[in-house]
Amino acid sequence: MKKTILIVDDDPDYLFQIRLKVSQFGFEPITAESQKEAETIIETVKPDLAILDLMMETDDSGFVLAYKIKRKYPDVPIIIATAVTAETGMTFEMNREDDQQWIKADLFLDKGIRADQLHREINKLLKI
């Protein structure tokens, strides 16, 4: 059975591109265009991995969603893909313990990631 990847982003073009890549990698994409829509999906579906945008309805939608997914499914790896560093200069270091406490993501990627790099990271997180 194909592994499912939940992709959440409020940019329909970006969502389409990532969905296409994930399909080409051989996974089953499930998409949502908002934190709210994604929360509805995770009520009934446990994805094998999630790729979340950071800023959607609010500036921290991705963090809130990651927290909710981890609370319900602690073993689901989460990638936060964001352009926030380019837009605001803010950075997140997953090796700082205080960031790890509140940021429930396994990996941060800057938007514009190459397909081969994304594929590698997904495989690493899914231990394929």
C-alpha positions in Angstrom: 0.0 0.0 0.0 1.2 3.5 -0.8 2.3 5.7 2.0 0.1 8.8 2.4 1.6 12.3 2.7 -0.6 15.2 4.0 0.4 18.4 2.3 -1.0 21.7 3.7 -0.5 25.0 2.1 -2.7 28.1 1.4 -0.9 28.7 -1.9 -2.8 26.6 -4.5 0.1 26.7 -7.0 2.6 25.5 -4.5 0.2 22.9 -3.2 -0.3 21.6 -6.8 3.5 21.4 -7.4 4.2 19.5 -4.2 1.3 17.2 -4.7 2.6 16.4 -8.2 6.2 15.7 -6.9 4.9 13.5 -4.0 2.8 11.5 -6.6 5.8 11.1 -8.8 7.8 9.8 -5.8 5.2 7.1 -5.5 3.3 8.4 -2.5 -0.4 9.1 -2.1 -0.9 12.9 -1.5 -3.7 14.3 0.6 -4.0 18.0 0.4 -5.5 20.8 2.5 -5.5 24.6 1.8 -5.8 25.6 5.5 -5.0 24.7 9.0 -8.7 24.2 9.6 -9.2 21.9 6.6 -6.1 19.8 7.7 -7.5 19.5 11.3 -10.7 18.0 9.8 -8.7 15.5 7.7 -6.5 14.3 10.7 -9.7 13.5 12.6 -10.2 10.5 10.4 -6.9 10.0 8.5 -3.5 9.2 9.9 -0.9 10.3 7.3 2.5 8.6 7.1 4.1 12.0 6.9 3.0 15.7 6.8 4.4 18.6 4.9 3.1 21.9 6.4 3.3 25.5 5.4 4.1 27.8 8.3 2.0 30.9 7.6 -1.6 30.2 6.6 -4.6 31.6 8.5 -2.2 32.9 11.1 1.6 33.4 11.2 2.0 30.2 13.3 -0.6 27.9 11.7 2.0 25.4 10.8 3.3 25.2 14.3 -0.2 24.8 15.7 -1.1 22.1 13.2 2.2 20.3 13.8 1.4 20.3 17.6 -2.1 18.9 17.0 -0.8 16.2 14.6 1.9 15.1 17.1 -0.6 15.0 19.9 -2.9 12.7 18.0 -0.2 10.8 16.1 3.2 11.1 17.9 5.0 8.9 15.4 4.1 10.9 12.2 7.1 12.8 10.9 6.4 16.5 10.1 8.2 18.7 7.6 7.6 22.5 7.8 8.2 24.1 4.4 8.4 27.8 4.7 9.5 31.0 3.0 9.5 32.8 6.4 13.3 33.1 6.5 13.3 34.8 3.1 10.4 37.0 4.0 11.2 37.9 7.6 14.7 36.9 8.3 13.5 34.7 11.2 15.3 31.3 11.5 14.5 28.2 13.5 17.3 26.0 14.8 16.0 22.5 15.5 19.2 21.7 17.5 18.3 24.3 20.2 16.5 22.6 23.0 14.0 25.4 23.6 13.0 25.4 19.9 12.5 21.6 20.1 10.2 22.0 23.1 7.6 24.0 21.2 8.3 23.3 17.5 6.8 19.9 16.9 8.5 19.5 13.5 11.1 16.9 12.5 12.5 19.1 9.8 12.5 22.6 8.4 12.8 23.2 4.7 12.9 26.5 2.8 10.4 26.7 0.0 11.9 26.2 -3.4 13.5 22.9 -2.3 14.7 20.8 -5.2 12.6 17.7 -5.9 15.5 15.3 -5.4 16.3 16.8 -2.0 12.6 16.7 -0.9 12.4 13.0 -2.0 15.6 12.2 0.0 14.3 14.0 3.1 10.9 12.2 2.9 12.6 8.8 2.5 14.9 9.5 5.4 11.9 10.5 7.7 9.9 7.5 6.6 13.0 5.3 7.0 12.7 3.9 3.4 
